[in-house]
Amino acid sequence: MPESTSKQPGVVLVIGAGDATGGAIAQRFAREGYTACVVRRDAEKLQPLVAAIEAEGGRAYAFGVDARREEQVVELIETIERDQGPIEVMVFNIGANVPSSILDETARKYFKIWEMACFSAFLCGREVARRMVTRERGTLLFTGATASLRGGAYFGAFAGAKHALRALAQSMARELGPRGVHVAHVVVDGSIDTAFIRDNFPDDYARKKPLDGVLKPEHIADNYWHLHCQPRDAWTHELDLRPYMEKW
């Protein structure tokens, strides 16, 4: 177990706490006694997650923040550190998977996808890391995708942003690891059991789901918890998760 878990658990900050993976990660850490600070642009959409965590006896706080805006990120981190406690774990889980032909892609949307998937990770990671290095402990976890490793047709913007996120995580790991901060990048390679997948790919979902061919958010969350609990003499930087039947 890391040093932080031998004491009273602090805060887990989940940036991009959606209805599937991000929410499941927040719930997993809350069950271990962490205060879950969950973030998305519309705080109202977080109320079911907060209620679910509290129903299990946990503590959760919702924040409506646009993580692409530096002033909002700075204020968020200052508020949490002051009011909820030290951030022991940050999970960056913002998705930006918007397909488009490179022939039709607009500069505005390309830039927005980069802002969402990479620039906001830099802002959040920088602000949290500044606190963690003073305490000489902490965990920063970044969610990647298949596009982190290879670019596919119609996903030029997403792949570029996810490649950049992976490089950012590598650079942060090399700088911050010696200062006690564990930085890890998780490649989620496969379909996740979400409403988006169920609604947009019903045939594929119906075929794979009974065969355990779709990633369950709670199982992804277990792996995030495992990364945080690793001793520092055996840290994992990059972990890839995929169903056994996924082609890669």
C-alpha positions in Angstrom: 0.0 0.0 0.0 1.3 3.5 -0.7 2.2 5.8 2.2 -1.0 7.8 1.9 -3.2 4.8 2.5 -1.6 4.0 5.8 -3.1 7.2 7.1 -6.6 8.6 7.1 -7.5 8.6 3.4 -7.7 12.0 1.7 -9.4 13.0 -1.5 -9.7 11.3 -4.8 -10.4 13.8 -7.6 -12.0 12.5 -10.7 -12.0 14.8 -13.7 -14.6 13.6 -16.1 -16.8 11.6 -13.7 -19.3 10.4 -16.2 -22.0 7.8 -15.8 -19.7 4.8 -16.5 -15.9 4.6 -16.0 -15.4 7.9 -14.1 -18.3 7.3 -11.8 -17.2 3.7 -11.1 -13.7 4.9 -10.2 -15.1 7.5 -7.8 -17.3 4.9 -6.1 -14.4 2.4 -5.8 -12.2 4.9 -4.0 -15.1 6.1 -1.9 -15.6 2.6 -0.6 -12.0 2.7 0.6 -12.7 5.8 2.7 -11.6 8.5 0.3 -13.6 11.7 -0.2 -14.7 11.7 -3.8 -14.6 15.1 -5.5 -16.2 14.5 -8.9 -16.0 17.0 -11.8 -17.8 17.6 -15.1 -19.0 20.7 -16.8 -22.6 20.3 -15.6 -22.6 19.6 -11.8 -26.3 18.7 -11.9 -25.5 15.6 -13.9 -23.3 14.4 -11.0 -26.1 14.3 -8.5 -27.0 10.7 -9.1 -23.4 9.7 -8.6 -23.1 11.7 -5.4 -26.3 10.2 -4.1 -25.1 6.7 -4.9 -21.8 7.2 -3.0 -23.6 8.7 0.0 -26.1 5.9 0.0 -23.1 3.5 0.6 -21.9 5.6 3.5 -19.2 7.5 1.5 -18.5 11.2 1.1 -18.8 13.0 -2.3 -18.8 16.5 -3.6 -19.8 17.6 -7.1 -18.1 20.5 -9.0 -19.1 22.0 -12.3 -15.9 23.0 -14.1 -14.7 23.4 -17.6 -11.3 21.8 -17.3 -10.1 23.6 -20.4 -10.2 26.9 -18.5 -7.0 27.6 -16.4 -8.7 29.9 -14.0 -11.5 27.4 -13.2 -9.0 24.6 -12.7 -6.8 26.7 -10.4 -9.9 27.7 -8.3 -11.1 24.1 -8.2 -7.8 22.7 -6.8 -7.5 25.5 -4.3 -11.1 24.9 -3.1 -10.7 21.2 -2.7 -7.4 21.4 -0.9 -8.8 24.0 1.5 -12.3 22.6 2.1 -12.2 18.8 1.5 -8.6 17.9 2.2 -5.3 16.9 0.4 -5.7 15.4 -3.0 -4.1 12.0 -2.8 -5.3 10.7 -6.1 -6.2 12.5 -9.3 -7.9 10.6 -12.2 -8.2 12.3 -15.5 -11.0 10.7 -17.5 -12.3 13.2 -20.0 -13.3 11.6 -23.2 -13.3 13.4 -26.6 -14.0 10.5 -29.0 -15.6 12.4 -31.9 -15.1 10.8 -35.3 -14.7 12.8 -38.5 -13.1 12.5 -41.9 -9.9 14.5 -42.1 -11.5 16.0 -45.3 -14.4 17.4 -43.3 -12.7 18.2 -40.0 -12.8 21.8 -38.9 -10.0 23.6 -37.2 -12.4 24.6 -34.4 -13.4 21.0 -33.6 -9.9 19.6 -34.0 -8.6 22.2 -31.5 -11.5 21.5 -29.1 -10.8 17.8 -29.0 -7.1 18.5 -28.2 -8.2 20.9 -25.5 -10.5 18.3 -23.9 -8.2 15.3 -24.2 -4.8 16.8 -23.6 -4.6 20.4 -22.6 -7.1 20.0 -19.8 -5.0 17.1 -18.5 -2.0 19.3 -18.4 -3.8 22.0 -16.4 -5.3 19.6 -13.9 -2.1 17.5 -13.6 0.1 20.5 -13.1 -2.1 22.0 -10.3 -2.4 18.8 -8.4 1.2 17.9 -8.9 2.3 21.2 -7.3 0.6 20.0 -4.1 1.7 16.4 -4.3 5.4 17.1 -4.6 5.4 19.2 -1.4 3.9 16.1 0.4 6.2 13.7 -1.5 3.4 11.4 -2.3 0.3 11.0 -4.5 -1.0 9.3 -7.6 -1.9 10.7 -11.0 -3.9 8.4 -13.3 -4.6 9.3 -16.9 -7.2 7.4 -19.1 -6.0 6.6 -22.5 -7.6 4.6 -25.4 -6.8 2.5 -28.4 -6.1 5.9 -30.1 -3.2 6.5 -27.7 -1.2 3.8 -29.5 -2.4 4.1 -33.2 -4.4 6.4 -35.3 -7.4 5.1 -37.1 -9.3 6.3 -40.1 -11.8 9.1 -39.1 -10.1 9.7 -35.7 -7.2 12.0 -36.6 -8.1 14.6 -34.0 -8.8 12.1 -31.3 -5.7 10.1 -32.0 -3.5 13.2 -32.0 -4.9 14.3 -28.7 -4.6 10.9 -27.1 -1.0 10.4 -28.4 -0.2 13.8 -26.8 -1.8 12.8 -23.5 0.3 9.6 -23.4 3.5 11.7 -24.0 2.5 14.1 -21.3 2.0 11.2 -18.8 5.4 9.8 -19.7 7.1 13.1 -19.2 5.3 13.7 -15.9 6.2 10.2 -14.7 9.9 10.7 -15.4 10.0 14.1 -13.6 7.6 13.4 -10.7 8.4 9.7 -9.9 11.7 10.6 -8.1 9.7 13.1 -6.0 7.3 10.5 -4.8 4.4 10.9 -7.2 3.2 7.8 -9.1 2.0 8.7 -12.6 0.3 6.1 -14.7 -1.4 5.9 -18.1 -4.2 3.4 -18.6 -4.9 2.3 -22.2 -8.6 1.2 -22.3 -8.6 -0.9 -25.6 -12.2 -2.0 -26.2 -15.8 -1.1 -25.9 -17.0 -0.1 -22.4 -20.4 -1.0 -21.1 -22.0 2.4 -21.5 -25.3 3.7 -22.8 -23.4 5.2 -25.8 -22.2 1.7 -26.8 -25.5 0.1 -26.2 -27.4 2.7 -28.2 -25.0 3.2 -31.1 -23.7 -0.3 -31.6 -26.6 -2.6 -30.5 -25.7 -5.6 -32.6 -22.1 -5.6 -31.5 -23.0 -5.1 -27.9 -25.6 -7.9 -28.0 -23.0 -10.3 -29.4 -20.1 -9.4 -27.1 -21.8 -8.7 -23.8 -22.9 -12.3 -22.9 -19.3 -13.4 -23.7 -17.6 -10.9 -21.4 -16.4 -9.1 -24.5 -17.3 -5.6 -23.2 -15.3 -3.9 -20.5 -17.3 -3.4 -17.2 -16.7 0.0 -15.6 -16.4 -1.5 -12.1 -13.6 -3.8 -13.3 -11.7 -0.9 -14.9 -12.1 0.9 -11.5 -10.6 -2.1 -9.7 -7.5 -1.7 -11.8 -7.2 2.1 -11.0 -7.4 1.2 -7.3 -4.7 -1.4 -7.8 -2.4 1.1 -9.5 -2.8 3.5 -6.5 -2.0 0.7 -4.1 1.3 -0.4 -5.7 4.5 0.0 -3.6 6.9 2.4 -5.1 9.6 -0.2 -5.8 7.2 -1.8 -8.3 5.2 1.0 -9.9 3.4 0.4 -13.2 3.5 3.4 -15.6 1.4 2.0 -18.5 -1.4 -0.5 -18.1 -3.5 -1.8 -20.9 -7.0 -3.2 -20.4 -9.0 -5.1 -23.0 -11.5 -8.0 -23.1 -9.9 -11.3 -23.9 -11.6 -11.5 -27.2 -10.6 -8.0 -28.4 -8.3 -7.9 -31.5 -5.0 -5.9 -31.0 
